[in-house]
Amino acid sequence: GTPSFFGDDVVFICNDWMVGLVPLIMTSHYRRFGCYANARTIFDIHNMGYWGGFPPCDPSDLGLPDGAYFDYLNHDRQIKLLKGGIELADRVVTVSPSYRDEILSPEGGWGLQDACRRRFPHLDGVLNGIDIDEWNPKTDHFLSAKFQGFDNFFSPEDRSGKLSCKLHLQSAFHLQEDKNVPVIAFIGRLAFQKGIDIIESIFGWLMNGDAAGVTGYVQVIMMGTGDERYARFLRDAENNHKGRVASYVGFTPEMEHKILAGADILVMPSRYEPCGLPQLYAQRYGTVPVVHATGGLKDSVEQYDPFQDSGTGWKFDTADGEGLKYGLWNALNTYKHHRESWDRLVERCMNQDFSWERSAKRYIEICKWAKIDPPFHQPIPF
């Protein structure tokens, strides 16, 4: 056939289980015939919980007449495309350094931890980047007069626009307009993984107030789609706390941008989170993350230290009510009683670099390593 436009000196980066067969096809259909001998495949794992399972089939259905490599797909009496990618790619990457460590454990490996451990020498973790042009509080068109009535742009140096975003958000969601109240936001799929039930378990504690005056005087905005059980909690929370809680069962990019720009605190009590993007967007908009220390959340949020005046948010170690209470109480206490520290914290968040520029350098390095090594699977002779 005609040679490829790029020759065989290429690296295929395969993202997630949907393309888990690419490393297999590369090995079985190309390398065995001396084609793409210099090409390499890098398999990117986005979430071990979604492994692309299918009922067993005949090897010939996948174009493997002699059944070569077919066993790499089998696990737990089904075919798992994710496993094929992990076992057969030349290198494997996860979407954050901490998630790379977690997938080697029975808790994080979803039954495929042994396959991940076999690939340990070729396993890396690179934190995802974000599009810093789309997520830029200085130019975000969802903060413009067209969407907000006024141009509510802001920057690390001049954050007055953030206050305007907050007042617009309160008005759009029919909350009491109050520039001093801390606004806590949750954005995510309404799924067990995202820990929405953990928020539910502490909701009374958060809304009813305490002796120190830290909780109680707050507003909460929650947005997401998914499980009806959690959607009911969102609706009930709003109905029981009119003017203080707003829920949006659904999702639009406009609302995501407006919530992240107008809120003060973002909560992400995810039980596991391979990378997570809202906490990256939030920091760019000066919204302080309170997160469970797992996967990408652990890597992208630096624990706040009032004595060193460092850090960009709060991390808690256990995905349960007590953990979330610890993070939220400290965040609210700092917001209400230590405003100068809070303002410096917000500025540090906004100055973080989560651009693809940083992540791309790591990917280029990994591509080079893949090219230096021989193919992980030498072709099985016929």
N, C-alpha and C positions, 0 to 999 in steps of 0.2 A: 504493500500500500504506500500512499504518499507519506513522506516523513512529516513529523509534527513541525509546526512553524517555529517552535522554540528548540527543536532538537530534543534529545532526551535529557538535557541538563536542566531538569526542573525539579521543584519540590511541590508536592500536592499537600495542602493543608486541609484536612477533612474535619469538619465541625459536627460532632455529636453522632448519635446512633443512626440517623437517617442515611449517612454516607459511610456506615461501618463496613460496607462491603468493598469500598474502594481499595483498601490495602490488600484484601483477599484477591480481588480481580487483578490488581497490579502484580501480585506474586504469581497467581496461577495462570492468568491469561496472557501476561506480557513477558515477565522475566523468564519464564520457562522457554520462551521462543526467542530469547536474546534481544527482546525489544525493551526499551526504557531501562537499559542496564544501569545507567547512571542516575536515574530518577530516584527520588526518595519520597516517602509519605510520612506526614506528621499527623497524628490523630489527637483532636482536641476534645476533652471530656467537659461537658457543661453541667451535667447532673447525673450522678450514678443511679438516681432513683427512677430514671426513665431509660430502660435498657433496650427498647425495641424488640420485645419478645414476640415470636411467631410460632405457630405449630410446626412440628418437624416436617421436613419435606425431603424429596429425593435429591442427592447431590447433582444429578443431571439437570434438575430444575434451575440450578444456579450456573449451569454450563461447566460443571466439574465432572467430566465423564469418568475419570478414575477415582473420584472422591477425594483427591488430594486437598489437604487443608480444611476439609469439611468439618473435622472434629473440633477445630478451634471455635466454631460457632455454637457448639452444643453446650447447654448448661441447664440442669434442673428440668430435663425432659422437654426442653424447648430450644428454639434457635434464638440467640441473643445477638443482635447486630453490634451492640456496644462491645460485647466480648470479642467479636471478630476484629474490630478496630484496635482494641487494646492489645490483643495477642499478635497481630500481624503487621502493625505499622512499624516503621523504623524508629520513630520516637513518639512518646506520648506526652501531652501537655494538659494540665488542668487550668481552670480559669482563675486560680489564686494559689499562692504558695502554701497556705495553711490547708486548703482543700486537698492538695497533693498528699499531705501527711494523713489526712482523715480517711482517704479512700483505701489506705493500707490496713485499716482496722475493720473488725467485723461490723461495728456500728455504722461506719461510713461507706463500706464497700458493697452493701446490698447483695451479699453472697458472691460478689466477684473480687473480693479482696485478694484471693490467692493469685488470680490472673494479674492484678495490679502489682502484687509483690514480685511476681516473676519478671516484671518490667522495670523493677526499681532502678537499675543503672541508667535507663533511658527515660526516666520520668522527671518532668519539670513542672513547676507551677508559675504562671505569669498572670498577674492581676489584669483584668480587662481594663481598657481605657474607655473614655466617653468622648462624644463629639463636642468639643469645646466651643464650636461655633453655634450649634443648636442650643447648647446649655450655657448661655452667657448672659448674666443679668444686665450687662451694659447694652446688649442689642436684642434681647429676646423679644420677638414680635408679639408674644402673648402678654408682655408687660407694656405694650405700646398703647397709645390713646385709642386705637381702634378697638382693643379688647378691654381696656380698663377705664376709658373716659379721659385719662391723663397719661402722659408718658411717665411711667413709674420705674424707670431704669435706675440701677444703682451699681456701686462698685465698692471694693474694699476700702477705698479712701473716703467715699461719700455714700453712706448707707441710708440717707434719709428716704430714698425711694422704697426701701424695704418696708418702712412703716406705712407708706401709702398703699403698698401691695397688701399689707395685713388688713388695713381698713376696708379695702376693696373686697378682699376675701370674706371678711365678716359680713359685709353687706350682701355679697352674692349668695352666701349660705344662710342668710337670715339669722346670724348670730348677733348678740349685743355688740355694738361697735364701741370698742374700748382699746385704746392703744397700749395700755399697761398690762392687760391680762396675757399670760403666756398661752400661746396656741400650740397644741400638741397634734401632730399629724401622723396618720398611718396610711400608707399606700401599698397595696399588694394583692396578690390572689387570695381569695378567701378559702384557704386550704390549711389543713393540719400543720403542714410544714412551716407555714408563716407565723404560727403562734398566736393567731387571733383569739383563740380561747384563753390564752394567758392574759391578754388585755381584758377579756371579759371577767376573768377571776378577780382582778384587782380594781374593777371599775368603780365599785362602791367606795373603796378606800380613796381613790383618786378624786372623785366628785364631792365627797362629803366633808373634806377638810380635816385638819389635825390641830393640836394645841399650838404647834410652832407656826401655824399660818402658812405652811408650805403648800399643802394640797388644798383642794376645794375651790380656790379662786383660779380656775383654769377653764380653757375651752378646748374641745377636741373635735377634729375633723377626720373622718375615716372614709376611704374610697377603695373599692375593689369589686371584683366579680368572682363568682365561684360557688362554693357549697351553700345551699339554701339555709342550713342551720346557722351559719355565721352571718349570712345576709339578714336573718331575722334578728340576731343580736344587734347589728348595725341600726336596723329600723327601730327596735325597741329602745336602744340607747338614746336615739334622737327624740323619740316620743316622750320619754321620761324626763328629759332634760332640755326642753325647748329653749332656744336662745343661747344654750351653752354647748350643745353637742350637735354636730351636723354629720349626716351620713349620706354617701352617694354610692348606691349599689349600681355600678357601671364603671366605665372607664373612658376618658377622652384625654388626648394629649394636652388640650387647652387647660383642663382642670388640674392635670398633673403639674404643669408648669406653674399655674397660679397658686396651688397649694404649697409647693416647695418654696416658692418665692415669698409667700405671706406668712408661713408658719415660723415658729421659733424653735421647735423641737420635733425631730422625726423619730418615731419608735420603730424598731425592727427586731421583735423578739423571736426571730426565726429559729426553729429547732436545728436546721442545718441550712447553709446558704453557700453554694459553690462560689459565687462571686457577689451577686447583689449589686444593683445599679442605683436604686434610690438614695442610698447613703452617700454615693459619689456626687450625684446631682445636688443633693441637699447641701453638702459642704460648699459647693460652688456658689450657692445662693445664700450662704450665711445661716443655714438652718442646722442646728446642732444635733448630731445623731446620738441616740441612746440604743445600743444594740447588744444582742447576745454574742459573746466572743466565739464565733465559729466561722470557719472558711474565710471568704473574702471580707466579711464584716470585721473580723479580727485583724486582717491585714491593712484595712483602709481607714480604720479609726484608731487614733492614738489616745490612750487613757489620759483624761484630764488630771493634772497634778497641781493643786492650788499653791503648794509650797514652791515648786519650781516655775510656776506660771507657764506650764507647757501642756500640750495635748489638744485634741480636737473633738472630744466627746466622752461618752461613758460606755464602758463595756462591762457586762455582768457574766459570770461564769456558768450559771445554771439557768436553763430555759424554763423558769417557773415563776410563780407570782412573786416570791421573795426576791429573786434576781431582778425582775423588772422594777419592783418597788425601790430597790437600792439605786438603780440607775436613774429612775424618774425623780425620786426624792432629792437626790444630789443635784440633778440638773435644775429642778424647780427652785431649790434653795439658793443655788448660785444666781439664777435669773432674778429672784426677788430680793435677795439680801446682799449680793456682791456684784452690783451692776458693772463696776469697772472691770472686774475679772471677766464677766460675761462678754463685755464688748471686745476685749482682747481675744477671747476664745473664738468669737464669731469672725474676727478679722483673720485669725490663724486658719480657720476653716476655709475662708474664701481664697486664701493664698496657696492652698494645696494644689499640686500638679497631678491631675488624673488623666492627662491627655494620652492619646494613642502614641504620641511621640516617644514617651517613656517605655511603653509596653512593646512598641515595634522594635526597639533596639534589642530587647531580649529575644523576640521572635527571630530576628536576623541571626543572632548568635546561635540559637537552637538549630536554625536551618543550616548554618555552617557546620555545626557538630554532626548533623545528619549526613551531610555530604562527605565529611572526613571519614566516617565509619563505613565499612561495607554494608550492604543490605542486611537487615536483621534476619531475614529468612532467605537463605540461598535456595534457588529453585530445586524442587525434587525432580530428579531425572525421570523420564517416562519409562 
